[in-house]
């Protein structure tokens, strides 16, 4: 018994040491509303990411039936909350979802998943979803946590998954989150970097998949003794399996033979198969898992020996269209398909006689051979039609844009310039540029410095505001726009005084706020209204919205006291930029 106890003690000592592993009423309904009290939040220093990170909620009360992770409150009923952000950071509280039905939240998130959110929309959604809070009515903690974790995984937010693992010890779908993180590292085909990256995971996080990856990392770093001890412990806990044991024993040199069967159960197993089987060959299909496609692509394991194998080429085209492999692989294959000289010369007349992939190959090769810019554009546009015909346009859109950029619109005749310009993609992430202040227009004036810059003196802002409003009031042609009113509304919210000659109530009476959103705020459903605002902004950045929409969004945010989120909208929507 003493020997066995020592063995377990020594095993746990080794595991502990592994942490060092290197490897929508009128606006005047808002008058005389009072600010809602914010729930008091205390910090929990035990769960910091680093010295400057926000603290995790330590304790709050919800009818005295609460248990924040690791901090029980005297109660007969326990509840746990999980997240990343202190809700107070964005002017929320732990009860931000408590008045909202689960079905409403599910439906809203389902709609949002169908939209490619803009950067601002995504930031707001992220802040409201990942804040520590109690779940909506009718949803338990497990489902609510799964919503958060699934969103992180579906959006490939490995950075935030790392933080989520640090701040939340036990939660639903934890194994799924860990496996995603490990697979992200493997799929990059840079295993050493992956091994170094997992050192953030402390000894408190126990997951068999992660432990297996740690064992492999020890082997990779020639720490075989520690790898063997950890493997023995994993076996005793019955968390290993025959396949993994076989591969590690082979890598450790304990066995000189290993199974030649390719295991696709998970990416780690597939990776171990690829490095232990001599002359490893694998033919992916449309059923191959996305993470395996990604690894094959990164490790340059996607090859085609027979360009007559049209089914394999088709599978690769479908995979590229899904984003599973780099589209460059497809164009490399197209270059390998052989055509005689006569076929290349008469490509425009003959391509319709070929199989779809061969037709694309022929037109692509013809594009490469011609030198005249207009002729190149002709073949590029023809090739686009061929990709569209087989619903493979996702492979081609960026390729087409890049090729047209290389040619340059200035080198294309007027005949093709207009259509070519519509094919060039703009950057997905909008660079707003430097703010240019214009004191002739209120919402573009230097008053905005209060929101754009840090530490602006409020007395100076009030003085500048009075001066600009006097000038505007004297200009009988000046019309206070919805954007001007969005700024005025926010300034009032922030304690600044607006002179009586600005008839604010009369001006705002021209604009309506959607009644359903008004009612939600009355019902204290601030978080849900924020989701609605994300839906309204959607794929756009705030500066791309119409002025009336900007006004009612900022007005709603002011009423809910969501000042930080409101400022995000103001900074994007109002300034003139270089």
ChimeraX attribute file (.defattr): number of C-alpha atoms within 10 A of each C-alpha:
attribute: neighborCount
match mode: 1-to-1
recipient: residues
	/A:1	6
	/A:2	6
	/A:3	8
	/A:4	9
	/A:5	10
	/A:6	11
	/A:7	14
	/A:8	13
	/A:9	11
	/A:10	13
	/A:11	19
	/A:12	16
	/A:13	11
	/A:14	15
	/A:15	19
	/A:16	13
	/A:17	13
	/A:18	20
	/A:19	15
	/A:20	14
	/A:21	16
	/A:22	16
	/A:23	17
	/A:24	18
	/A:25	16
	/A:26	14
	/A:27	20
	/A:28	14
	/A:29	10
	/A:30	14
	/A:31	9
	/A:32	7
	/A:33	8
	/A:34	8
	/A:35	9
	/A:36	10
	/A:37	7
	/A:38	13
	/A:39	16
	/A:40	12
	/A:41	18
	/A:42	13
	/A:43	14
	/A:44	15
	/A:45	15
	/A:46	11
	/A:47	18
	/A:48	16
	/A:49	17
	/A:50	9
	/A:51	8
	/A:52	7
	/A:53	11
	/A:54	17
	/A:55	21
	/A:56	27
	/A:57	28
	/A:58	18
	/A:59	19
	/A:60	19
	/A:61	15
	/A:62	14
	/A:63	7
	/A:64	13
	/A:65	16
	/A:66	22
	/A:67	21
	/A:68	21
	/A:69	20
	/A:70	15
	/A:71	13
	/A:72	16
	/A:73	17
	/A:74	11
	/A:75	12
	/A:76	8
	/A:77	11
	/A:78	14
	/A:79	17
	/A:80	22
	/A:81	21
	/A:82	27
	/A:83	24
	/A:84	24
	/A:85	23
	/A:86	23
	/A:87	25
	/A:88	17
	/A:89	13
	/A:90	18
	/A:91	17
	/A:92	23
	/A:93	23
	/A:94	23
	/A:95	23
	/A:96	22
	/A:97	23
	/A:98	18
	/A:99	17
	/A:100	22
	/A:101	16
	/A:102	18
	/A:103	12
	/A:104	13
	/A:105	20
	/A:106	15
	/A:107	10
	/A:108	15
	/A:109	17
	/A:110	11
	/A:111	11
	/A:112	19
	/A:113	12
	/A:114	8
	/A:115	11
	/A:116	12
	/A:117	19
	/A:118	19
	/A:119	17
	/A:120	20
	/A:121	24
	/A:122	16
	/A:123	14
	/A:124	21
	/A:125	21
	/A:126	16
	/A:127	20
	/A:128	22
	/A:129	23
	/A:130	22
	/A:131	25
	/A:132	25
	/A:133	26
	/A:134	23
	/A:135	27
	/A:136	22
	/A:137	15
	/A:138	10
	/A:139	15
	/A:140	14
	/A:141	18
	/A:142	15
	/A:143	14
	/A:144	22
	/A:145	22
	/A:146	17
	/A:147	17
	/A:148	21
	/A:149	24
	/A:150	14
	/A:151	17
	/A:152	20
	/A:153	16
	/A:154	9
	/A:155	10
	/A:156	14
	/A:157	14
	/A:158	18
	/A:159	10
	/A:160	15
	/A:161	21
	/A:162	18
	/A:163	16
	/A:164	23
	/A:165	20
	/A:166	18
	/A:167	20
	/A:168	18
	/A:169	16
	/A:170	16
	/A:171	20
	/A:172	17
	/A:173	17
	/A:174	21
	/A:175	17
	/A:176	15
	/A:177	22
	/A:178	23
	/A:179	20
	/A:180	20
	/A:181	23
	/A:182	22
	/A:183	24
	/A:184	18
	/A:185	21
	/A:186	25
	/A:187	24
	/A:188	17
	/A:189	19
	/A:190	13
	/A:191	18
	/A:192	15
	/A:193	14
	/A:194	22
	/A:195	23
	/A:196	15
	/A:197	17
	/A:198	23
	/A:199	16
	/A:200	15
	/A:201	18
	/A:202	17
	/A:203	13
	/A:204	10
	/A:205	17
	/A:206	15
	/A:207	14
	/A:208	17
	/A:209	18
	/A:210	20
	/A:211	18
	/A:212	22
	/A:213	21
	/A:214	24
	/A:215	23
	/A:216	25
	/A:217	23
	/A:218	22
	/A:219	18
	/A:220	17
	/A:221	15
	/A:222	12
	/A:223	14
	/A:224	19
	/A:225	12
	/A:226	18
	/A:227	25
	/A:228	17
	/A:229	18
	/A:230	22
	/A:231	24
	/A:232	15
	/A:233	18
	/A:234	18
	/A:235	14
	/A:236	11
	/A:237	10
	/A:238	10
	/A:239	14
	/A:240	18
	/A:241	10
	/A:242	8
	/A:243	15
	/A:244	17
	/A:245	15
	/A:246	16
	/A:247	22
	/A:248	23
	/A:249	16
	/A:250	16
	/A:251	20
	/A:252	19
	/A:253	11
	/A:254	10
	/A:255	12
	/A:256	9
	/A:257	14
	/A:258	16
	/A:259	13
	/A:260	12
	/A:261	10
	/A:262	17
	/A:263	16
	/A:264	14
	/A:265	9
	/A:266	14
	/A:267	24
	/A:268	23
	/A:269	17
	/A:270	16
	/A:271	20
	/A:272	18
	/A:273	22
	/A:274	19
	/A:275	12
	/A:276	18
	/A:277	16
	/A:278	9
	/A:279	8
	/A:280	12
	/A:281	12
	/A:282	12
	/A:283	12
	/A:284	16
	/A:285	15
	/A:286	14
	/A:287	8
	/A:288	14
	/A:289	15
	/A:290	17
	/A:291	19
	/A:292	22
	/A:293	25
	/A:294	23
	/A:295	25
	/A:296	22
	/A:297	19
	/A:298	17
	/A:299	14
	/A:300	11
	/A:301	15
	/A:302	17
	/A:303	14
	/A:304	14
	/A:305	8
	/A:306	11
	/A:307	15
	/A:308	12
	/A:309	10
	/A:310	14
	/A:311	12
	/A:312	17
	/A:313	19
	/A:314	16
	/A:315	17
	/A:316	27
	/A:317	24
	/A:318	20
	/A:319	25
	/A:320	21
	/A:321	20
	/A:322	15
	/A:323	15
	/A:324	21
	/A:325	25
	/A:326	19
	/A:327	20
	/A:328	13
	/A:329	16
	/A:330	20
	/A:331	18
	/A:332	11
	/A:333	17
	/A:334	21
	/A:335	14
	/A:336	14
	/A:337	15
	/A:338	15
	/A:339	15
	/A:340	7
	/A:341	9
	/A:342	9
	/A:343	15
	/A:344	18
	/A:345	13
	/A:346	12
	/A:347	19
	/A:348	15
	/A:349	10
	/A:350	15
	/A:351	18
	/A:352	13
	/A:353	9
	/A:354	12
	/A:355	11
	/A:356	17
	/A:357	20
	/A:358	21
	/A:359	20
	/A:360	22
	/A:361	25
	/A:362	25
	/A:363	22
	/A:364	20
	/A:365	21
	/A:366	20
	/A:367	21
	/A:368	12
	/A:369	12
	/A:370	12
	/A:371	9
	/A:372	12
	/A:373	16
	/A:374	18
	/A:375	14
	/A:376	21
	/A:377	21
	/A:378	14
	/A:379	19
	/A:380	24
	/A:381	15
	/A:382	17
	/A:383	22
	/A:384	19
	/A:385	15
	/A:386	20
	/A:387	20
	/A:388	15
	/A:389	11
	/A:390	11
	/A:391	12
	/A:392	19
	/A:393	17
	/A:394	16
	/A:395	25
	/A:396	21
	/A:397	16
	/A:398	15
	/A:399	19
	/A:400	20
	/A:401	18
	/A:402	15
	/A:403	14
	/A:404	22
	/A:405	15
	/A:406	10
	/A:407	14
	/A:408	14
	/A:409	17
	/A:410	8
	/A:411	13
	/A:412	19
	/A:413	11
	/A:414	12
	/A:415	9
	/A:416	13
	/A:417	16
	/A:418	12
	/A:419	12
	/A:420	20
	/A:421	14
	/A:422	10
	/A:423	16
	/A:424	18
	/A:425	15
	/A:426	9
	/A:427	7
	/A:428	8
	/A:429	9
	/A:430	10
	/A:431	8
	/A:432	14
	/A:433	9
	/A:434	10
	/A:435	17
	/A:436	13
	/A:437	19
	/A:438	14
	/A:439	18
	/A:440	14
	/A:441	19
	/A:442	24
	/A:443	25
	/A:444	21
	/A:445	20
	/A:446	21
	/A:447	23
	/A:448	20
	/A:449	18
	/A:450	15
	/A:451	15
	/A:452	17
	/A:453	8
	/A:454	8
	/A:455	9
	/A:456	13
	/A:457	10
	/A:458	13
	/A:459	10
	/A:460	12
	/A:461	18
	/A:462	17
	/A:463	11
	/A:464	16
	/A:465	23
	/A:466	15
	/A:467	12
	/A:468	18
	/A:469	19
	/A:470	14
	/A:471	14
	/A:472	19
	/A:473	14
	/A:474	9
	/A:475	11
	/A:476	8
	/A:477	8
	/A:478	12
	/A:479	11
	/A:480	17
	/A:481	16
	/A:482	21
	/A:483	25
	/A:484	18
	/A:485	23
	/A:486	25
	/A:487	22
	/A:488	21
	/A:489	20
	/A:490	21
	/A:491	21
	/A:492	12
	/A:493	15
	/A:494	12
	/A:495	10
	/A:496	15
	/A:497	13
	/A:498	17
	/A:499	11
	/A:500	7
	/A:501	9
	/A:502	15
	/A:503	10
	/A:504	16
	/A:505	11
	/A:506	11
	/A:507	14
	/A:508	18
	/A:509	12
	/A:510	11
	/A:511	17
	/A:512	16
	/A:513	19
	/A:514	14
	/A:515	12
	/A:516	12
	/A:517	20
	/A:518	20
	/A:519	14
	/A:520	17
	/A:521	17
	/A:522	11
	/A:523	11
	/A:524	18
	/A:525	21
	/A:526	28
	/A:527	25
	/A:528	24
	/A:529	22
	/A:530	22
	/A:531	20
	/A:532	19
	/A:533	21
	/A:534	23
	/A:535	18
	/A:536	16
	/A:537	23
	/A:538	19
	/A:539	17
	/A:540	16
	/A:541	19
	/A:542	25
	/A:543	18
	/A:544	12
	/A:545	14
	/A:546	12
	/A:547	19
	/A:548	17
	/A:549	20
	/A:550	22
	/A:551	26
	/A:552	23
	/A:553	24
	/A:554	26
	/A:555	22
	/A:556	24
	/A:557	21
	/A:558	23
	/A:559	21
	/A:560	22
	/A:561	18
	/A:562	20
	/A:563	18
	/A:564	15
	/A:565	20
	/A:566	20
	/A:567	17
	/A:568	18
	/A:569	22
	/A:570	25
	/A:571	18
	/A:572	17
	/A:573	21
	/A:574	22
	/A:575	24
	/A:576	19
	/A:577	13
	/A:578	9
